[in-house]
Amino acid sequence: MMIYIVTLLVGFILVSGLSFFKKRRGLSLPPGPPRLPLIGNLHQYDKQEPWKTYQKWHDAYGPIISLKYGQKTVIVLGNHRVTRDLLDKRSGVYSSRPKMVVADRVTKGLHIGLLPYGERWRIHRRLQAGFLNIHMSQLYRDLQDIESKQLTYEMLSTNDFSDRFHRYSASIIFAMGYGKRMLRGDEHEIQEADALIKNITEVTMPGSWLVDAFPIIKYLPPCLAKWKQRGDEFHGRETSLFSQNMGRALESTAWNWVKNALQSKDAHKVSTEEISYLVGILYQTGSDTTTAALEVFVLASVLYPEAVRCAQKELDDVVGKDKLPSFDDIPSLPYLNAFTKEVLRWRPIAPLGLPHAATQDDEYMGYSIPKGATILPNIWSLGHEDEVFENATVFRPERWIENPNLPLDAFGFGRRICPGRHIAFNSLNIIIARLLWGYDIANENNSADPSRMRHFGLLAQPRHFKASFTVRGEERLLAIQREWKEATQDTEEILDRMKAKLASVSH
């Protein structure tokens, strides 16, 4: 054991010294807070709300700052100009992902979100695009229609909005991915997946393991590296779950993403296990992100009633009182669209975005960005950039109408932009429209606190609070009950109707 530790320490000192020597000979890294020997800025890492700490450092050191977390160089981008310059205009250099040792141990190269940029990533992306592109996303509206009608109906008898949002998000992904809706929200498939997601999130959370800051520790044997044992355990559980769900999808008579991927012309280029991950990961990412964004919607609604009244007036004028808003109404609801965009800006659910990595040495603004550096777009700082968003701390949907060209950063940048963004935005629009049309939403016990977010992994959500949903009159009550009762609720019928639309367009 002692030999292993001494060898690793010597290796670490040599690597650190070589890195320091290189920097002294060339351009310097972007500025940042002072560092300590060996650990760099690790002692300053904020596990609660790191995006706000980074925002303070941007104010002190500029829009592009550098940090050292052990051996890892992290470059944080704090305004739109530097973020677009690097992640959009130089996407060829910044389209990869950094090495995340523990996360890689869990997924073993099967997670498209963690794959480095290259041919294998492009194959996975093409497979996903086959059922996530903007054209396909419009065909899922029948499913989003019935799911959002169920959600609107459920809110007549409960105020547990977070639980119902999660049922909606889980059911949408399972229906599209595997051909089965989740009618209750407590089904075995959901419980199993959620338990696994929670555990994996804890295991892979930034700052949880020293090996992510000092990758040289990865050469320790498993008996000295607890993270290797846990990573292998969770990989086995994850693989088993995705494989089981894939088997159910193939047995289903309904159309689903699994069948779509297997029929793709690129299917022979990947393993069956990779396809199971391709769909399984979409549940892991899609269910929690949509739920979190809808919780932000409720938070904004209870804190900014004037914005809600403006949205409700527009809905009343366009839709009336005796029918729910539909997707056909959305283009005629500019304030509603602006409301949704403001939800995504005001409290971003991925406030540090997803990390990018430099695939080669680069120079920007006279600074050195070394190959392998982790690049973090501080979405929180971008959304609160006063030069772009006036009075950025205020929830104000009007800004998107006054300037339709404002940047929407929630879905990422460059080649790594979120492939499911069209589905997500459609879900948010139709749910926000129907809940604002049908209900007055109030803050219970002044429990809503916008100042702090609860943080796990890369995702942030409002801290738990209570809100009441009161239906806006008898006519709306009857409309909600009637449309839910009359809706087609058979999953296979909905998906087969969607498949028929797809076939007619293809021919």
Disulfide bonds with the S-S distance in Angstrom:
none
